[in-house]
Amino acid sequence: MRIMALCYQSGEEVLPGDRINFGKMPGYVVFVVGREGVPSDWIFLEGKDQPRIMLDVEGIGYVLDDQDDEDLTFVSRRIKTE
């Protein structure tokens, strides 16, 4: 089963490494379930049919978000360096 892509309210696809705001608090996307980079001890989440993302939010810590969240806003995308 393919997990549908999760997008920000602005339309960009959520990707690991993205800088975000969760409410008014800055953070970043740690991983997106269904994409590469999910730690093996989180593999049980792969069976879910809805998109899930792990965030690291300043002042809160880790947040597992599993819905289109209006409090989640895109700030910038990490540029990969080879």
Buried (B, 14 or more C-beta within 10 A) or exposed (E): EEBEEBEBEEEEEBBBBBEBBBBEBBBBBBBBBBBEEBEEEBEEBEEEEEBBBBBBBEEEEEBEBEEEBEEBBBEEEEEEEE
